[in-house]
Amino acid sequence: MISQYVHRWYCRNTLFRAAQAAGNPRFIVMIAVIVIIGSLISLYVTQLRPANKSNLAPFVGAGQVLADETAKAIGDHGRVVLLVSALARSPNSVEQQQLAGFLGEIKRHRQIQIVATETFKIIAPPIEDAMRDLGLTNEQFAELLRKYDDVDALVTFIELPAFNPGQPLEWPRVHPKIIAGQLPVQAGQAYLRANKIAAFIAKREESTTTAKTKPRTPREWFDKYFQLFTLQNLAAQPQISDL
């Protein structure tokens, strides 16, 4: 940093000495303007330029994967309801990017129709109930299952309530396929083994390092940081601990 300032000082004084030697006032003014503009550009580049944005590509990829899994679950045809967080309205948020990835990909499946979007404002629990999950409650989820028992799929971008076989939810006899945007591994596995959801996404404990090249597409970024679980591939997946 100090060397940069010394270099600027040296260049500025060199230019002014050249202008004075030339004895041309207009030339001196022109040199002064060039120096000022150069200083402003240098200040912006070194001090004021916005920091690099967070890499949101993995979340776009997660949305794309959810869309494809939804299409597989309902035979590429049917009516879908989305469950999203109010944070999805915030530009460049993780939630917004995941939803955008889903919507962009689901358009490729022309016989799938999004018939409703339920938005939830997730509020942190009170301190005396701090262990409660930041997601849908059992009551909310049970009501959604009853409300949308006639659609083909529920795609949730909000964490489902923990699955407890000892205290099961009142699932309707017929309910839509459920595709979960992200779940803790143990909860997601329990839902899968009980045949209650079709697929879910989990974070990898460590990003994959087998690829020799840097990921370039949202799908490649997804594979680096996330993992898809379905009943078909559950046994073959390496063990992932809850985060």
N, C-alpha and C positions, 0 to 999 in steps of 0.2 A: 504494500500500500504506500509506504514512504517513497519507494523508488518511483511509483507512478506520479506522485506529486512533484518530485525532483525533475522528472522527465518533462512534465507539463511546464514547470517554471523555466527550464532551460529552453524549450522550444519557443515559449512566449517571448522571452527576452531576446532570443536570437532574431525572431521576426521583427520585433520592435527596433532593434538595432539596425536591421536591414532597411526598414522603412525610414528611419531617421537619416541614414546615409543617403537614401534616394532623395531626400528633401522634398517629397511630394505629399502635401497634406491629405489629398484624396487617397493616396496609396496607404497612408498611415491609418485613416479611418477604415478602409477596406480590410486591412490586416487586423485591426481591433475587432471588427465584426466577425471575422473568421475565427479569431481566438475565442470570442464569447460563445459562438455557436458550437465550436468544438468542445468547450468546457461543459456546456449544457448537455451535449450528447454523451460525453464521458460520465457526467453525474448521473444521467438516467440509466446508463448501462451498468454502472458499478453500484449505485445506491438505490435508485427509485424503481428499477424494473421489477414488475410483479414476480413473485416467486413461482417456480414451476407448479402447475396444478397437480393435484393428487392423481394417481393412475386409477381411473374409474373403469378401464377396459374390462377387468375381471367381472365386474358387476353387470356390464352390458352383456358379456358372454353368458353370465348366469341367467339373465332374462331370456336369452335366445335358447338356451338349453331347456328352460322351463316350457317355452312355447313348443318345442319339438316333442318333449315328453307328454305334454297335454294332447297334442295331435295323435301321438301313438296310443294314449290311454283311451281315447274316444273314437278311434278308427277314422281320424281325419275328418270328422263330421259331427257337428252338434252345437249345443248352446253352453256358454261358459260364463261364470261369474268370477270376478276378481275381488280379492280382499287385500286392501292396501293401507299403508300407513299415511297419515296426513303429511308426513315428511316428503312423500313423493311429489308434492307440489313445489318443493324447494328446488330451484335450478341447480344442476350439478351436484345434487346430493346422491349418496349411494342408492337410496330408495328410488329416486327419480330415474337414475341411469338403468337400474335393473328393470323397472317398469317399461322404460323406453325400449330396451333391448327386447323385451317380451312382445310389445306391441308391434315393433318393426318386423319381427320374425313371424308372428301369428298372421300377419297380412298375407303371407305366402300361402296360407291354408284357407282358401276362399270359401270353403264350406263350413268353417268354424265361425260362429257369431258370438261376440261378447254382448250379453244381454243386460248386464248390470255390473256396477262397481261399488263396493261397499268400502267407505273410508273410515278409518279408526284413528283417533288421537290417543296414542299410547302415553300414559302418565306413569311416572315412577311411583312405586308403592310407598306407603308411609313407612317410617323407620321401623316401627314395630312389626312390619310384615316385609322386611327388606329382602327376604329370600324368595318372594313370589316372582315368577317369571314376568318379563316385560313383553307380554303378548296377549293373545286372546284368553279370556277366562273360560272356564268350563261352561258357564251359563251362556256366554256370548256364542261360543262355538255350537252348543246344542241348539240354540235358537236359529243359527244360520243353517244348520242341517235340516231343520224343520221347514224353514222359509224357502229353501231352494231344493227341495227334494225332487223337483221335476226337471232340473237341469242336468246336463251331462257331466260337467266338471266344475269343481271349485279350485281355483288357483290362488293360494295364499302367499302373500309377500310378508305376512306377519307370523310370528312364531305361534304354533299351536300350543294348547295347554299340555302339560306333561301327561303322558299316557300311563294310567294306573289301572291295571287289570282288576285290582281289588275294589276299585270304585269307578266302574266303567260309566262312560257317558250314555245317555239314552239315545242310541243311534236309531234312526228310523229304519224300517225293514228294507226300504230301498233308498239309497243315498247316492249322490254324485261321486264320480271319481275325484280324489283329492290329490293335488300336486303341491308340495310344500316348497316354498322358496328357500328356506333355510331352517334347519332343526339341529339341536344337539344330537350327536350320533346315537346315544343310547335311547333317547326318546323316539327318534326316527326309526330305529331298528324295531322297537316295540310296536310301533304303528304298522310297519311293514309286515312283521310276522303275524300280527293279528288281522292282516288283510284289510286294514282300514284306510290306507293311503296307497297310491300307485307309485309314487316316487318322491324323493326329497334330496336336497342339496346340503352338503356339510362342508365346513372349512377343512382343509388339510392341516394336519398338525405342523408340517413343514412343507414349504413349497417344493415342487419337484425340481430336481437339478439335472435330470438325465438329458434334457434337450441341450444340444450344443449351440443353438442359435437363440437369440432373444425372441420371445413371443411377438408376433406381429398382429394377429387378429384377435378380436374379443374371445373367440373360442379357445385359442391357444393360451390366452391369459387365464381363462377359466380353468383349463386343465392344470395350470401351474399352481393355483391357489385353492381350488374347490374340487369336490368330488360328487358324482351323482350316484345315488343309491336307488336301486329298484329291487323288487323281490327276486327277479331273475339273476341279478349280479351280486346280491347281498353276500352270499357265501364266498365269492371269489375276491371280494374287496379286502385290502389289507386293513388291519385294525387301526382305528383312528380314535384317539381319546377326545373326550369332550373338552371344548375350549371355554 
